[in-house]
């Protein structure tokens, strides 16, 4: 049902300016206002296909759809994230212009071989030794994930800023390289690697061998800039409505300028919700940059929250040192719940207790009214296990359940081989796919035919064939491990050979220990012998993802230790039972009976009557060194709440472990 229009929304709906910027605060009805504008445009005769709604996250995309429904918009209006829209446009242009098909990579791990090839080509020019140049630049991207992460982060900044579009200029000289290095705070060799990477990727103007999510918008901008006639292939929209404008980067800003073609733009944003700075989001495009690009734009406010009450607006004001007001009739209860951080699972226990208390307090409170919002996915493991134990229905929104994460499935794979028990894998193609992925992160296999035997894989890539083979016969996991993952190759260096041998020795030892040991003991043995924390830091390129995966492993092993009576086969059966319960919850999402378990990034742009934010302690939240960004993350998390916000922090006895973020909001 459509909500009553506020005075501020009425003014926005009355505005007929060609370019409008709505400056908002959390909960002020940003997405609702855009939905109202969609309804107004349709009522005035604009066709649904002439409207394009865009946002910058899947969470906001879901929220936008919900608001369109609530406002009574029944016609299908185009709504996409900017990346998804760019991908659609590239596909359309590729077909119309008969461009070569481009391979799409979903992760940095898949892109690493291309980065290594680019780095090696630059290193060869410098004639450096031992992977370094005279000034100490480290080219070891193949085995040093920290280096690879830094380089990928830089590559994405090049792309988001459109600096990468200069990389095809054959006239670039040393001064140009030095200028780029200074601009991005890096060394000239890093710029050269970026240039080599892009030149390998682009074979011909407008045609690319591969791309990832970070390439979608820059590639579309480049194609449209170099071939203006290509713009005529794309449909002209009469109205662009942009949610989450605060997350826009230079490439996206330029794309929208190209797409507008004199048509109307209405953008809404909250500059205190910039939590995507890693992808180039910059406040300049909400301020001076916007003013320069659109000098005749009209600015209108949404300055009062209609989501939460005064108590929460005061909390947000203390956190951000920025004025935040709420509607006088609203009330949000703020609850601070303490736990013992030295007691395993105590925070998760307090969270589930609070969930049950909320449901019991009012007859009309449903589990779907509740969201548990964590900083990182590794924080869900203890919570998920208690939700399953207590039969609280939940689903993981835009994150994987810990039971499906590659690092956990790798550990499960070790238990399968140790116990020679594969029954729970029968018919579980999704788990097998992720298990193969998990092992390949820790024991990478190249794509070339030299790295796998046609006797094992007759068609497709080794990855696809391994999934097919193990799905047909689960105990083939052992053959895959021995004959592919751990098989010595001529190209392997000494470090790789030692690592493969160590992995093989550990599996052999686990098989011998299986009869006399619990699953927890086997996992602990594997963790120690493989030094999984260090191995995980090498396996995952993104440092935050590596930290989260390492924490997931430790929490998973701690969970196993609470079941000392279970051997490997029994523990695998228990995990399978839990996985089936999660699958049933997923299939019943439409019934709206599940609690939402999600991350701050995924929760952005959404709201729930009751929000719980756990693990407000040192090394859990904040996670990044950039406290300003962590403040914005906390602001986003807390402002998702409507009726109640529960914050979980260490108890008085362990006050020294409390998050610095809580210090900012304490009276």
N, C-alpha and C positions, 0 to 999 in steps of 0.2 A: 504494500500500500504506500502511495506517495506521501512524503512527509510535508508538513506545512512549511512554506517558504519564510525564511528570516528576512529582516529588513535588508541585510547585506546581500543576500541572494536575489532579492527583488531588484536591487540596483544593478546587479550583474546581468540579470535577464533583460533589463531595460536598455542596457548598453549595446549600441550597434557599431562600435568602433571595429575597424578591420583587424587590429592587433590588440589583444587584451592580456595583461598579466595580472593574475590574482595572487596576492601575497597573503599567505594563510598561516595559521597555527594548527597543531595537531588536534583532530577532532572537531574542526570548525565546519566540516561538511564539504571538503574539497571535491571528493569523488561524487557526492550527491549533487553538488552544483553542476558538475559536468554532465551528469545524467539528466538533470533538468534542462540543460542547454540542448542535449540530444532530442529530448521530447519536444521542446519548443521548436527546434528546426524542422522536425518531422511534421509537426502540426501546421507549420507555415508552408509546407509543400516541398521541402528539400527531400530528395530521395535518400533512402537509407544507404545506398551504394555511394552517394556523394559525401558521406560523412566518414572521417577516419579518426578513430579513437586510439591513442597511443599511450603507453606507459613504459616503465623501465624495469619492472620486476614481475615475476609470476604472481606474487601475493597481491600486488596492486591490480593485476589483470583480473584475478578472481573477484576482488572487491568491486571493480568497475562493473563486471557482469551482474553481480548481485544488486548493485544500485540501479542499473538499467531495469532490471526486473521489478525492483521495488517501486520505481517511478512509473511503471506501467508501459515500458517500451517493449512491445511484443515483436516488432519487426527486427530481423537480424542485422544489426549494425556492425560493420567491420571494427574489430577491436583486437589489437596485437601489442606485444612488447615491440620496442623499436627494432631489436635484433631480429625477431621473428618476421616483422614486416620487411626488413631489408632482405632477409633470406627469400621471402616470397617474390620480391621485386627482382632479385638476381636470377631466380629461376625463370621468371617471365621473360626477362631480357635475354637470358641465355638461350631460351628456345626461339625467341623472335629473331635474334641475331646469329643463330646457329653457332654459338660458342661451344668450345670443348667443355665436356662435363668436368666439374671440379670435385675432387675428393674432399670429404668433410671429416675433420678430426674433432673428437669430443673432449680430449684431455691433453694436458701438457706432456704427459708420459708418451702419448702417441706422437707428439711433435718433436720429442727430444732428438731422434735420429737426424732430422733436418737441421736442427740447431747445431748438432755436432758436426755435420757436414759443412755448414757455413763457417763454423769456428775453425775447422781444420784447413779450409781454403785460405782463410786470413792468416792463420799461423804459418802456412807454407810460404806465403809472401814475405812474412817477417823473418822467416828462417830461424825462429826461436828454438830453444832446446828445452827438453823436459816439460813441454807444455806451457812455457812462459816466454815472454818477450823480455827485452833488456830492462824495461821499466817495471817488470814484475807482474804484468797482467797475466792472470791465470786462465788458461784455455780448457781446463779439465771439466768439461760439461757432461761428459758421458757417465762418469761415476760420482761426481760431486753434485749432489742434488741441490745443495745450498747455492752453488754457483749457477746452476741451471735456473733455479727459481728467480734469482736476481736478474738474470739475462732475459727470461720470459717477461718478468715484470717491466723491464725496460722496453722490450719489444712492444708490449701492449700500450705503454705510454707513448712510444713513437706513433703507433697506429691511431690511438685515441686523439692525439693532438694533430694528426695528419702530417706530421714531420716525415713519416715513411713515404709520402708521395714524392718527396725530393730524391729518394734513393735510386730512382731510375735515371737520374740526370747524369750523363756521362761526363759533364763538365765540372762535377764536384771536385774541388781541390782541397789541399791540406787545410787552408784557412776555413773552408766551409765545414770540414770535419771537426776542426777545433771549436768552431762556433757551436755546432750541435752538441759536442761533448760538454761544453760549458753550460749550455742551456739546460741539459738534462742531468748535470752533475755527475758525469761519468768520464771514462777514458776514451781516447780516440779509437782504440781497438774494439771497444764495445759498439761504437757507431759503425765501424767497418763490418762487424759481424752482422749487425742489423741490415746493412746494405746488401751483404752477400746473401743473407736469408731471404730478403725480399726479391732479389734478382733471380734466385733459384726458384722461388715460388711463382713468379710471373714470367711466363715464357713469351708472351706477346701482349701488347697493350690491351687490357680488358680480359685477358685469359689467364687463368691461374691453375697450377698443378694441384694445389690444395688450399684449404682455408679452415679456420676455426671460428668460434663465436666472435673473437676479437677482430676478425677480418671482415665480417659481414657488412657493417656500416661503412668503414673506410673503402672497401672494394666498390660498393655501390656509388659512393661519392666520386671515386676516381673514374668509374665508368661513365657516369652522367656528366662529369666535368670535361672529360676528354671527347665525349661523343654527345653533344647537346641534343642531337636529333633523337637519341635513345630516350630522352625524357618524354617525347611524344608517345612512346609505346605504353608508358604507364598511365593509368587512368587519372584524370584530373578530379580532385576532390574539392567540394565547395567549402568544407569546414573541417579544420583540424583541431581536435581537442586533446590536449596533452596533460596527463596527470604526472605527478612527481617530477616536475620540471627541474627541481633542485639536483637531480641525478644526471643531468645532461652533460656530455663532454663535447669537445670541439668538433669531432667528426659528426656526431648526431645533430649538433647545432647547424653545421653546414648542410647536412642532408635535408633538414627541414626547410632551410632557406631555398634550396633547389626545388623541393617538392611544392612549396606554397604557390608559386606562379600567380601571385596577386590575389590569392584567395584568403579567407578569414582564418585567423589563428587565435585560439583562447588557451592559455597555459596557466597552470596552477602549481604552486610549489611552496615548500616550507624549508628555508635555507638551513634550519637546524636539524634537518633529517638527512643531511649529506653523510651517508655511511658507505658510499661507493667511490671514495677518492682513489682507490687502487685501480679503478677502471677509467680514471681521468675526469671524474665529476668535479666541476669547478664552479665556485660561487660567482665567478665573473660573468657567467652566462645568464645569471639571474639578476645581475646588477649592471655594471658599465657596459659589458659586451652586448647585453640585450638592448640597452638604450641606444648604442651606436648602430646596431643592425636595424632597429625599429624605432626611429626617433619620434614617430607620431603615435606610439603605443599609449594606451590608456591603462592606468594602474588602479586596481580596486582591491579593497581588503576583505579578508575573512578572518577577523581578529578575535573572535570569541569561540571557545570550544563548546560544542553541544553534545560532546561524548561523555565527558567526565566532570566531576564536581570541583568545588573550590579547593578542597583538601589536596587533590591531585594536581590542580593547576599551580598551587603554591609550591608543591614538591618539584614540579617541572621548572618553576621560576627559580627556585634555589639552585637546582642543578645547572641550569644554563645561564643564570644571571640575566635573563631576558623576560620582559613582561609577558605574562600568560594569564588570560582571564577565562572564566567559565560562566555558563548561564546560571543565573541565580537559583533556579529550581532544581538543579542537579546535585546529587550527592554521591561521592565515591568513598567507600570505606578503605582506609589504608591499614593493612595488617603487617606487623613485623614479627616473623616467626624465627625463633633461634634453634640451632641444632649443634651437636657436638661434632666438630670436623675430624676429631681423632677416632670416632666410632664409625666403622664402615657402614655405609648405607643409611646413616641417620638422617641426612638431608632428604634423601628420597623417601624415607619413611614419613617424615614430617610433611612432605609434599602430598603424598597419597592420603594422609590423615586429613589434611586441609581440603582435599578434593571431596572426600566422603562427608566432611562437616558441611561443606557448601551445599551438597545435594540434599542432605538431611534437614538443613535449616529451613528450606522453603519447598513446598510441594511442587511448585512450578519450575524449580531449577532442574535442568537436564544436564547430562554430561556434555552435550554439545554446546552448552553455554560457557564451558571452561576451556581455557588454553594454558598449557604449560610452555613457557617460552624460554629456551636455553640460549646461552651465548654460542656454544659449539656443539656439534652432534655427539661427541663422546660423552657429554653430560646426560644423555638419555638412557644409558645402559641400566644403571641401578633403578631408575624410575620405571623403565619399561618392564623390568622383571617384577617389580612390586605391583604394577598395574595388572600384569598377567596373573600373578599369584592371587590377587584380590578380585579377579574377574571384572575389572573396570574396563569397559570398552573404550578403545582409543584408536587413532590412526596417526601415522607420521605424515605431516603435511610438508611436502617439498623437501623432505630429508628421508634417508634410508633408515629403516629399522636396523638396530645393531646386528640383528640376525642375518642381514643381507649385505653387510659391509665387507669389502674384499679382504681386509686384514683379519677379520673374524673368521671368514670362510676359509682363509689359508690355514688358520689354527684348526678349524674343524677338519680340513683335509688331512692334516698331520694325524689327527685322532683316527680318522678313517683308515689310514695306512697302518698306523700302529696297531689297531685292533683287528684289521682285516674285516671290518664290518662296514658294508656299503648299502645295506638295505634301505636306509632312510634317504638315500640319493635317488632311488628308483623313481623315475618319472618326474623328478624335480629339475627340469631343464634350467629354470632361472637360477637356482642355487649353483648348479654345475657351471653355468656361464660365469657367474661371479667368482666361483672358486678358481676356475682357470685364470681369470683376471687377477685374482689375489696372488696366486703363485707366480704369475708372469711379472708382477711388480717386484717381487723379491728375487726372482731368477729370470731376468729378462732374456727373451729369445728374439733374435733379429728376424726380419721379414724375408730375407733372401733364401733361395732354395738350398744354399749351403748349410743352413742352420736347422733343417729338418729333413727327415727321410721320407721319400715318396712311398716307401713300404708302409709307413704309418698313415701318411696323409696323401690321399690320391687326388684331391681337388680342393680348391679354395685355399685360404690362408691357414697357417698352422692353428691360429686361434679358433677359427670357425670349425676346422676339422676336429680339433681336440674336444670342443663342446659336443659335436655330433657323436664322436666315438664314445665318450664317457657317458653321454645320455643313453646310448644304446646298451652299454655294458659298464655300469659304474665302477667295477673293480679294475677297469682299464686306467683308472687314475694312477695306479702304481706304475703301469707301463709308460704313461705320459711323463710321470715324474722321473723315471730312470732313463728312458730312451730319448727324451727331448729336453726337459728342463736341466737335468744334471749331467747330460752327456758332454764330455770334453770336446771342444771344437778347436780346429787349427788356429782360428783367430783369437782364441781366449788368451789373455795375459795371465801372469802368475797369480795375481790377486783373484781373478775370476775363477781360475782352476781351484784355488784353495777354498773359495767360498762354496763352489759346487760340491767339493769333497766333504766339506764340513756339513752341509745340508744332508748329503747322503749318509754320512756317519750318524747324524742325529736321528734320522728316520730308522736306520738299522738298530740303534740303541733303544728307541721308543718301542720297537717291535719286541725286543727282548725284555723290556721292563713291563710290558703291558699286563701280563698275567698277575704280577704282584703289586701293581701300582694303581692308584686312583687316577681319574681323568685330570684332576687338579695337579697331581704330582707329575704327570706326563707333560702337561702344559708348562708347569714351572721349570721342568728340566729343559724343554725346548727353548723357553724364553732365555734361560741362562746360557745355554750352550750356543745359541744362535745370536746372543746379544741383540734381541729384537728391537730394543729402543734405538740402537745405532743403525741397525739394518733398516728400520722404518724411516729414519731420517734420510737414508740414501734412496729408498724406494719411491718416496713421494717428493715431487719437485717443490710443491708449495709448502713452505715451512709451517704455516698454520695447520694445513691438512696433515702434515707429518706429525706435528705435536698432538693433534686430535686423535690420529690413528694410534700413536704410542699410548696415549691415555686410555683409549678404547681397549687395547690389548691388556693393559694392567688391570683395568676394571673387570674385564671378562675373566681373567685368571682368578681374580679375587672372588668373583661370583662362583666359579667352579670350586674354589676352596671351601665354600659354604655347603658343598655337597660331597664331603669326603667319602661317603659310602658308595658313590657311583664310580664304576669303572668307565672306560672310554665308550664302550658300546651303550651302556645305560645313559651316560651323559649325552651322547649323540641322539638317543631316542627322546630324551627330555627336551633338547633343543628343537628337535623336529616337531614335538608336540606344541611347543611355544610358537614356532613358526607357523603352524597351521592355525593357531588362534589368531595370530596377527593377520593372516590371509583372510580369515573369515571376517575380521573387523573391516579390512579393506573392502571386501565385496559388499559390505552392508552400509557403506558411507551414505548412500542415498537416504537411508532411514533417519539420518541426522541424530543418531543416538551416541555418537562417539565423542569423547574428549579429544581435543586437538593437541598434539605434541609437535612443536615446531621450533625453528630458530628465529632470531631477531630479523635476520635478512629476509626470511620467507614471510614473516608476520607483517612486514612493512605494508602500509596501506589498508590494514584490516583492523577489526575490533571484535572483542568478546565481552560479555557481561562480567566475567570473572577471569582475571589474569594472574598467574603465579610465575614469579621469576626466581628460580633457585640458584644456589651456589654463588652467592654474593660474597666471595672470599678471595684472598690473594691467590694469584696464579690461575684462578678460574674465571673471574670477571672483575677487573679487566684482563684481557689476554694480550693486547698489543701495547707496545711502548708509547704509542701516540694516544695520550690520555684524552686529548680533545676529541678524537674519533670514538674512543670508548664512551665518553660522555654522551655523544650523539646516539650511540648504540643503546645506552641505558634509557635515554630520552624516548627513543622509538619504542623500546620494550614497555616502559611504564605507561605510555600514552595510548596503548592498545586497550586499556581497561575502561569499562563503563561503570559498573556497580561496585566492584571491589578489586583491589590490587594487593596481592600478598607477596612480600619480599622476604627471602630466606637468607639469614646470615649467621655466622658463628655466634655461640652464646657468650655470656659475659666473661666466663672463665677463659675463653679463647678470643677475647676482643681484639687482641693484636693481629689476628688473622683476617679481620673483617676487610671488606673491599674499601678502597679509598673513595669509590663512587658513593658509597653509603655515607661517608663522612660529609660529603657535599650537600646531602639532603637532610641530614640530621638537624633538628632545631637547636 
